Amino acid sequence: GDKVVCDRCELQDAELSCVQCGMALCPPCDRAHHVGKVLKAHKVQSLEAAALPQAPFCQKPGHEQYRTDLLCVPDNRLVCIMCMHLTREHAGHQCIPLTEAVEGQLQDVRA
Protein backbone atom coordinates (compact mmCIF):
# COMPACT_ATOMS: atom_id res chain seq x y z
CA GLY A 1 0.00 0.00 0.00
CA ASP A 2 0.89 3.67 0.00
CA LYS A 3 3.41 4.88 2.56
CA VAL A 4 2.20 7.39 5.13
CA VAL A 5 4.73 9.97 6.34
CA CYS A 6 4.95 10.77 10.07
CA ASP A 7 2.88 13.86 10.95
CA ARG A 8 5.45 14.96 13.56
CA CYS A 9 8.91 14.67 11.95
CA GLU A 10 7.69 14.43 8.33
CA LEU A 11 10.78 12.32 7.56
CA GLN A 12 10.09 8.70 8.45
CA ASP A 13 7.29 6.34 7.46
CA ALA A 14 4.45 6.33 9.98
CA GLU A 15 3.54 2.93 11.43
CA LEU A 16 1.20 4.04 14.23
CA SER A 17 -1.92 6.14 14.67
CA CYS A 18 -3.01 7.94 17.86
CA VAL A 19 -6.79 7.81 18.30
CA GLN A 20 -6.95 10.96 20.46
CA CYS A 21 -4.40 13.09 18.57
CA GLY A 22 -5.46 11.89 15.14
CA MET A 23 -1.79 11.77 14.14
CA ALA A 24 0.14 9.21 12.11
CA LEU A 25 3.49 8.65 13.82
CA CYS A 26 6.75 6.77 13.37
CA PRO A 27 7.78 4.76 16.48
CA PRO A 28 10.47 7.27 17.65
CA CYS A 29 8.01 10.19 17.40
CA ASP A 30 5.33 8.16 19.19
CA ARG A 31 7.75 7.63 22.10
CA ALA A 32 8.77 11.33 22.09
CA HIS A 33 5.22 12.67 21.79
CA HIS A 34 3.36 10.42 24.23
CA VAL A 35 5.15 11.49 27.41
CA GLY A 36 3.54 12.34 30.76
CA LYS A 37 0.46 10.96 32.46
CA VAL A 38 -2.19 12.32 30.08
CA LEU A 39 -0.48 11.64 26.74
CA LYS A 40 0.78 8.19 27.84
CA ALA A 41 -2.87 7.15 28.31
CA HIS A 42 -3.65 7.81 24.62
CA LYS A 43 -4.68 4.79 22.55
CA VAL A 44 -2.05 4.13 19.90
CA GLN A 45 -2.67 1.49 17.26
CA SER A 46 -1.16 0.27 14.01
CA LEU A 47 -2.13 2.16 10.86
CA GLU A 48 -3.79 -1.05 9.61
CA ALA A 49 -6.04 -1.18 12.71
CA ALA A 50 -6.77 2.55 12.39
CA ALA A 51 -8.02 1.99 8.83
CA LEU A 52 -10.66 -0.53 9.96
CA PRO A 53 -14.22 0.75 10.39
CA GLN A 54 -14.99 1.95 13.92
CA ALA A 55 -18.20 1.56 15.89
CA PRO A 56 -20.18 4.83 16.09
CA PHE A 57 -20.08 7.03 19.18
CA CYS A 58 -22.94 6.66 21.70
CA GLN A 59 -25.74 9.22 21.37
CA LYS A 60 -26.86 9.04 25.04
CA PRO A 61 -26.14 12.35 26.86
CA GLY A 62 -22.88 12.10 28.80
CA HIS A 63 -21.72 9.06 26.81
CA GLU A 64 -20.74 10.84 23.57
CA GLN A 65 -17.01 10.09 23.91
CA TYR A 66 -17.63 6.32 24.13
CA ARG A 67 -18.08 4.03 21.13
CA THR A 68 -21.03 1.63 20.89
CA ASP A 69 -18.69 -1.34 20.58
CA LEU A 70 -20.66 -3.77 22.76
CA LEU A 71 -23.70 -5.83 21.81
CA CYS A 72 -26.40 -6.15 24.48
CA VAL A 73 -27.46 -9.72 23.68
CA PRO A 74 -31.00 -9.74 25.19
CA ASP A 75 -31.88 -6.38 23.59
CA ASN A 76 -29.89 -7.00 20.37
CA ARG A 77 -28.67 -3.38 20.58
CA LEU A 78 -25.28 -1.74 20.34
CA VAL A 79 -24.29 -0.04 23.60
CA CYS A 80 -21.24 1.73 25.02
CA ILE A 81 -19.38 0.69 28.17
CA MET A 82 -21.20 3.39 30.19
CA CYS A 83 -24.64 2.16 29.01
CA MET A 84 -23.65 -1.34 30.09
CA HIS A 85 -22.46 -0.35 33.57
CA LEU A 86 -24.47 2.73 34.51
CA THR A 87 -27.97 2.42 33.07
CA ARG A 88 -30.84 0.33 34.44
CA GLU A 89 -31.85 -0.42 30.87
CA HIS A 90 -29.03 -2.96 30.41
CA ALA A 91 -28.37 -3.93 34.07
CA GLY A 92 -27.51 -7.60 34.37
CA HIS A 93 -27.69 -8.12 30.60
CA GLN A 94 -25.02 -10.09 28.79
CA CYS A 95 -23.01 -7.60 26.73
CA ILE A 96 -20.26 -8.88 24.46
CA PRO A 97 -17.65 -7.00 22.40
CA LEU A 98 -18.93 -6.28 18.90
CA THR A 99 -15.85 -8.02 17.45
CA GLU A 100 -16.89 -11.27 19.22
CA ALA A 101 -20.48 -10.92 17.99
CA VAL A 102 -19.26 -10.46 14.40
CA GLU A 103 -16.91 -13.47 14.72
CA GLY A 104 -19.85 -15.56 15.99
CA GLN A 105 -22.00 -14.48 13.05
CA LEU A 106 -19.21 -15.38 10.58
CA GLN A 107 -18.85 -18.83 12.20
CA ASP A 108 -22.63 -19.37 11.92
CA VAL A 109 -22.50 -18.46 8.22
CA ARG A 110 -19.54 -20.79 7.58
CA ALA A 111 -21.16 -23.74 9.44
N, C-alpha and C positions, 0 to 999 in steps of 0.2 A: 504493500500500500504506500500511500504518500507519506513522506517524512514530515513531522511536525516539529518546528523549531521552538526551543524553550522561550517562554514569554518573559523570563527574567533576564537571562544573559544574552539571548538572541544569537548564540553561537553554536550550542550543542543541540543534538536531537532530543526532543522531549520524550520521556517514557511514562510520565505520571501526570495525573490530573487531580487538582484539589477541588473537591466539591464546593466548599465554602468560598474559596477565592476565585474559582472559575478560571484558574491558570493552568496551562500546560507547562510542566517543569522537567528539567533533566535531574537525575538523582543528586548531584552536588548542590544545585540550587534549591531543591526540595529540603535538603538538610540545612542549608543556610537560611532559608526563608521561614521554615516552621520551627522557630525557637521560642521558648517561653511557654508558660502554662496555657494560654489561650490558643496560640497558633499550633502548638503540639497536639492539641485535641482535634484539629481539623482532620476530616476523612480524606485520605489520599488513596487513589486507586490507579490501576494501570489505564493507559489510554484506551485499550481494548474494552475494558469494563465500563469506562466512561461513555463509550459509544453505544452501549446497549440501551434499549428503551428503559425509562425509569417509571415507577408507579407515580401517579399524580399526587399532589399535595392534598391533605385533608381540608375539607371546606368548613368543618365545625369551628365556631369561634374559639380562639385560643389554641387551636391545634394546627394552624396554617403552616407551621414550619416542619411538620411531620408528614412523611409520605404514607399513603394508604397501601402499605406493602404486606399487610396481613389479611388473610381470609377468615372471616368469622363463619365457621362451618355451619352451625345451625341456621344462621340468617342468610347464608350464601351472599355476604356483602363484604366489600373491601373496607378495612378499618385501619387506623393508625395505632401506634403503640399506646397513645393516650386514651383513645376510645376504648381499647381493650382493658386498660387498667383503671380508668377513672370514671367511666360512665356505667350507670345501672343497666343500660340497654344491652350491653354485652357481658355483664358480670357472670362469671362462671362458665361462659361459653368457650368451646374449643376454638382457638384462633391459631392458624398455622401460617408460616411464612409463604408468601405468594409463590416464591420459587419452588417450594415443596408441592404446592397445589398444582402448579403447572407441570412439574415432573410426574405427579400422579396421573394427571390427565393424559400425558403423552404415553405413559405405560399402559393405561386403559385402552388407548387407541391402537397401540402396537399388539396388544394381547389377542 
